[in-house]
């Protein structure tokens, strides 16, 4: 993932076709956020988010889903709950009990 600035007026990425263009005075417009003027940091973050979506899309395709389906399902709370943290000492203690 590499957002690159070209000539201080264009941001591009090798992982997504989206771009950001400078509109002067530190403002940037991102191709998928028309009508919004962002700071340099925000425009960079937006392109990094677009790169992340490209990565999710590639992974989603491997399980037969779209990126939108994958994100929508993944943000849901797990029905299994949170895994119980297991420290090294607890693991040894449990192993000792299981061997008795």
C-alpha positions as CSV (number, residue, x, y, z in Angstrom):
1,X,0.0,0.0,0.0
2,X,1.6,3.1,-1.1
3,X,0.0,6.5,-1.6
4,X,2.2,8.7,-3.7
5,X,2.2,12.5,-4.2
6,X,2.9,13.5,-7.8
7,X,4.1,17.0,-8.3
8,X,2.5,18.3,-5.1
9,X,-0.9,18.4,-6.9
10,X,-2.0,14.7,-7.3
11,X,-2.1,11.7,-5.0
12,X,-2.3,8.3,-6.5
13,X,-2.0,4.7,-5.3
14,X,-0.8,1.5,-6.9
15,X,-3.7,-0.5,-5.4
16,X,-6.8,1.6,-6.4
17,X,-7.7,3.8,-9.3
18,X,-9.0,6.6,-7.0
19,X,-7.0,9.8,-6.8
20,X,-6.8,13.0,-4.9
21,X,-6.2,16.4,-6.5
22,X,-5.0,19.5,-4.9
23,X,-7.4,22.5,-5.0
24,X,-4.9,24.9,-3.4
25,X,-4.2,26.3,0.1
26,X,-3.7,22.8,1.5
27,X,-7.1,21.5,0.2
28,X,-7.6,18.2,-1.6
29,X,-10.6,16.6,-3.4
30,X,-10.7,12.8,-3.5
31,X,-12.3,11.1,-6.5
32,X,-14.8,9.1,-4.4
33,X,-15.7,12.0,-2.1
34,X,-16.9,14.7,-4.6
35,X,-17.9,18.0,-3.1
36,X,-15.7,17.6,0.0
37,X,-12.4,19.5,0.5
38,X,-10.0,17.6,2.8
39,X,-6.7,18.3,4.4
40,X,-3.6,16.5,3.2
41,X,-3.8,14.1,6.0
42,X,-7.5,13.4,5.4
43,X,-6.9,12.9,1.7
44,X,-4.1,10.5,2.4
45,X,-6.4,8.6,4.9
46,X,-9.1,8.5,2.3
47,X,-6.8,6.9,-0.3
48,X,-5.5,4.5,2.3
49,X,-9.1,3.5,3.0
50,X,-9.7,2.9,-0.7
51,X,-6.6,0.7,-0.7
52,X,-8.0,-1.2,2.3
53,X,-11.3,-1.7,0.4
54,X,-9.4,-3.1,-2.6
55,X,-7.7,-5.6,-0.2
56,X,-11.1,-6.5,1.3
57,X,-12.5,-6.9,-2.1
58,X,-9.8,-9.4,-3.1
59,X,-10.3,-11.4,0.0
60,X,-14.1,-11.3,-0.2
61,X,-14.0,-12.8,-3.7
62,X,-12.2,-15.8,-2.3
63,X,-15.2,-16.6,-0.1
64,X,-17.8,-15.7,-2.7
65,X,-18.8,-12.3,-1.2
66,X,-18.6,-8.7,-2.3
67,X,-16.6,-6.2,-0.3
68,X,-19.8,-4.6,0.9
69,X,-21.2,-8.0,2.1
70,X,-17.9,-8.9,3.8
71,X,-17.7,-5.5,5.7
72,X,-21.4,-5.6,6.6
73,X,-21.1,-9.1,8.1
74,X,-17.7,-8.5,9.7
75,X,-18.8,-5.5,11.7
76,X,-21.6,-7.5,13.3
77,X,-21.0,-8.6,16.9
78,X,-19.8,-12.2,17.1
79,X,-22.5,-14.5,18.3
80,X,-19.7,-16.5,20.0
81,X,-18.7,-13.7,22.3
82,X,-15.2,-12.6,23.1
83,X,-12.5,-15.3,23.5
84,X,-11.2,-15.7,27.0
85,X,-7.7,-14.4,27.4
86,X,-5.3,-17.1,28.3
87,X,-2.0,-16.2,30.0
88,X,1.0,-18.5,30.0
89,X,0.6,-19.3,33.7
90,X,-3.1,-20.2,33.2
91,X,-2.2,-22.4,30.3
92,X,0.4,-24.3,32.4
93,X,-2.1,-24.6,35.3
94,X,-4.8,-26.0,33.1
95,X,-2.4,-28.4,31.5
96,X,-1.3,-29.6,35.0
97,X,-4.9,-30.2,36.0
98,X,-5.7,-32.1,32.8
99,X,-2.8,-34.4,33.3
100,X,-3.9,-35.4,36.9
